[in-house]
């Protein structure tokens, strides 16, 4: 993501008044499961939006997203169709440009992102809540092994990457996702309400 070299100009250009809740964490931490439960509990809430990511990978039971070929992804990117994007593990991930309009309308957008884009998101949006979802290494390993997804690559390499996720990561909330999904969803919603009540019409 590009960032303006002029801090004052960047501050004026930040998108608001809504908020972006950027959920990140190691593979196997249960980020998508947590977001699904929060969405289920807020289906009728007009103030919160759960956009689907576009990924250059086939849809699986462990991750909900829209699929694009690398060529389709690049065409969408070139036409300005993504608010932001990143690549990881040989794949490309993007969030639709329409989320910027949701944030301009004062809504809260919640999405699963790579930790690498969080600094850029803080420059682009006025209100960013970065949430780290994590779990002990043995729990992560068991969850990844249960997936058996070939496109995930070597399990030992993914575990090594997962161990580094929290290094130098500036987050606002940490959820250790070892209890029930309802417990994790409650932690996340309580934190958002306390942080965003004065910003959004919750």
C-alpha positions as CSV (number, residue, x, y, z in Angstrom):
1,X,0.0,0.0,0.0
2,X,1.4,3.5,-0.9
3,X,1.6,6.0,1.9
4,X,1.9,9.8,1.5
5,X,5.3,11.2,2.6
6,X,3.5,14.3,4.0
7,X,2.0,13.4,7.4
8,X,-0.5,16.3,7.5
9,X,-1.7,15.5,4.0
10,X,-2.0,11.8,4.9
11,X,-4.1,12.7,8.0
12,X,-6.4,14.9,6.0
13,X,-6.9,12.2,3.3
14,X,-7.7,9.4,5.7
15,X,-11.0,7.7,5.1
16,X,-13.7,8.0,7.8
17,X,-15.8,8.5,9.9
18,X,-16.4,4.8,10.0
19,X,-13.9,2.2,11.2
20,X,-12.0,-0.7,9.8
21,X,-11.5,-3.7,12.2
22,X,-8.5,-5.6,10.8
23,X,-8.4,-9.1,12.2
24,X,-5.0,-10.8,11.8
25,X,-3.2,-13.8,13.2
26,X,-1.4,-17.1,12.4
27,X,-2.9,-19.7,10.2
28,X,-5.1,-22.0,12.3
29,X,-6.0,-19.4,14.9
30,X,-9.6,-19.5,13.9
31,X,-10.0,-15.9,12.4
32,X,-12.6,-16.8,9.9
33,X,-14.6,-18.9,12.4
34,X,-14.6,-16.0,14.8
35,X,-15.7,-13.5,12.1
36,X,-18.5,-15.9,11.0
37,X,-19.8,-16.1,14.6
38,X,-19.7,-12.3,15.0
39,X,-21.5,-12.0,11.7
40,X,-24.2,-14.5,12.8
41,X,-24.8,-12.4,15.9
42,X,-25.1,-9.2,14.0
43,X,-27.0,-10.1,10.8
44,X,-29.5,-7.3,11.4
45,X,-27.0,-4.7,12.5
46,X,-26.8,-1.9,9.8
47,X,-23.6,-0.5,11.4
48,X,-21.4,-3.4,10.7
49,X,-20.2,-4.9,7.4
50,X,-18.4,-8.2,6.7
51,X,-16.9,-8.1,3.1
52,X,-15.7,-11.2,1.4
53,X,-12.1,-11.3,0.3
54,X,-11.1,-12.2,-3.3
55,X,-8.3,-14.8,-3.3
56,X,-6.4,-16.5,-6.1
57,X,-7.3,-19.9,-4.6
58,X,-10.3,-22.2,-4.8
59,X,-13.0,-22.0,-2.1
60,X,-12.6,-24.5,0.7
61,X,-14.6,-25.5,3.8
62,X,-12.1,-23.6,6.0
63,X,-12.3,-20.2,4.4
64,X,-15.1,-18.2,2.8
65,X,-13.9,-16.0,-0.1
66,X,-14.5,-15.2,-3.8
67,X,-12.1,-16.8,-6.2
68,X,-10.2,-15.2,-9.0
69,X,-7.5,-16.4,-11.3
70,X,-4.2,-14.4,-11.1
71,X,-5.1,-12.7,-14.4
72,X,-8.6,-11.7,-13.2
73,X,-7.1,-10.4,-9.9
74,X,-4.6,-8.3,-11.7
75,X,-7.3,-6.8,-14.0
76,X,-9.4,-5.9,-11.0
77,X,-6.4,-4.4,-9.3
78,X,-5.5,-2.3,-12.4
79,X,-9.1,-1.0,-12.7
80,X,-9.1,0.2,-9.0
81,X,-11.4,-2.5,-7.9
82,X,-9.6,-3.2,-4.6
83,X,-9.5,-0.9,-1.5
84,X,-6.2,-2.7,-0.6
85,X,-4.5,-6.0,-1.3
86,X,-1.5,-8.2,-0.4
87,X,0.2,-11.4,-1.5
88,X,1.2,-14.2,0.8
89,X,2.2,-17.9,0.4
90,X,2.1,-17.5,-3.4
91,X,-1.5,-16.2,-3.4
92,X,-3.1,-12.7,-3.8
93,X,-5.8,-11.4,-1.5
94,X,-7.9,-8.3,-2.0
95,X,-10.8,-6.4,-0.4
96,X,-13.3,-4.7,-2.7
97,X,-13.1,-0.9,-3.1
98,X,-16.7,-0.7,-2.0
99,X,-15.6,-0.9,1.6
100,X,-14.2,2.6,1.4
101,X,-17.8,3.8,0.8
102,X,-19.0,1.8,3.8
103,X,-16.5,3.5,6.0
104,X,-17.3,7.0,4.5
105,X,-20.9,6.2,5.4
106,X,-19.9,5.7,9.0
107,X,-20.1,1.9,9.1
108,X,-17.7,-0.6,10.7
109,X,-16.0,-3.0,8.3
110,X,-14.6,-6.2,9.7
111,X,-12.3,-8.4,7.7
112,X,-9.4,-10.9,7.9
113,X,-6.2,-9.3,6.7
114,X,-2.5,-10.0,6.7
115,X,-0.5,-8.4,9.5
116,X,1.8,-6.8,6.9
117,X,-0.9,-4.4,5.7
118,X,-1.8,-3.0,9.1
119,X,0.7,-0.1,9.1
120,X,-0.6,1.0,5.7
121,X,-4.2,0.7,6.8
122,X,-3.6,3.0,9.7
123,X,-2.4,5.6,7.2
124,X,-5.4,5.1,4.9
125,X,-8.3,5.0,7.4
126,X,-9.2,7.3,10.3
127,X,-10.2,4.6,12.7
128,X,-8.4,1.2,12.6
129,X,-8.8,-1.4,15.3
130,X,-6.2,-4.1,14.8
131,X,-7.1,-7.4,16.4
132,X,-4.7,-10.3,16.8
133,X,-6.3,-13.7,17.1
134,X,-3.9,-16.4,18.2
135,X,-3.6,-19.7,20.0
136,X,-0.7,-21.9,21.4
137,X,1.5,-23.6,18.9
138,X,0.2,-27.1,19.6
139,X,-3.3,-25.9,18.9
140,X,-2.3,-24.2,15.7
141,X,-0.5,-27.3,14.5
142,X,-3.4,-29.6,15.2
143,X,-5.8,-27.3,13.4
144,X,-3.6,-26.9,10.3
145,X,-2.9,-30.7,10.2
146,X,-6.7,-31.3,10.3
147,X,-7.2,-29.1,7.2
148,X,-4.9,-31.1,5.0
149,X,-5.1,-28.4,2.4
150,X,-2.5,-28.9,-0.3
151,X,-2.2,-25.2,-1.2
152,X,-1.2,-24.4,2.3
153,X,2.3,-25.8,1.7
154,X,4.7,-27.5,4.1
155,X,3.2,-27.7,7.6
156,X,6.6,-27.1,9.3
157,X,7.2,-23.9,7.3
158,X,3.7,-22.6,8.1
159,X,4.3,-23.3,11.8
160,X,7.6,-21.4,11.6
161,X,5.8,-18.4,10.0
162,X,3.0,-18.6,12.6
163,X,5.6,-18.3,15.4
164,X,6.6,-14.9,14.0
165,X,3.2,-13.4,13.6
166,X,3.2,-11.3,16.8
167,X,6.8,-10.0,16.3
168,X,6.8,-6.2,16.2
169,X,3.0,-6.2,15.6
170,X,1.1,-3.1,16.7
171,X,-2.4,-4.3,17.7
172,X,-5.2,-2.9,19.8
173,X,-6.7,-6.2,21.0
174,X,-5.4,-9.8,21.5
175,X,-7.8,-12.7,21.6
176,X,-6.4,-16.1,22.5
177,X,-8.9,-18.3,20.6
178,X,-8.7,-21.5,22.7
179,X,-12.2,-21.3,24.3
180,X,-15.5,-21.5,22.6
181,X,-16.2,-19.4,19.5
182,X,-18.9,-17.6,21.4
183,X,-16.4,-16.5,24.0
184,X,-14.1,-15.1,21.4
185,X,-17.0,-13.4,19.6
186,X,-18.1,-11.8,22.9
187,X,-14.6,-10.5,23.6
188,X,-14.4,-9.0,20.2
189,X,-17.8,-7.3,20.3
190,X,-17.3,-6.0,23.8
191,X,-14.0,-4.4,22.8
192,X,-15.5,-2.9,19.6
193,X,-18.4,-1.4,21.5
194,X,-16.1,0.2,24.1
195,X,-13.8,1.6,21.4
196,X,-16.2,2.7,18.7
197,X,-19.4,3.8,20.6
198,X,-18.3,7.4,20.3
199,X,-17.4,7.0,16.6
200,X,-20.2,4.9,15.2
201,X,-23.9,4.7,15.8
202,X,-23.9,1.4,17.6
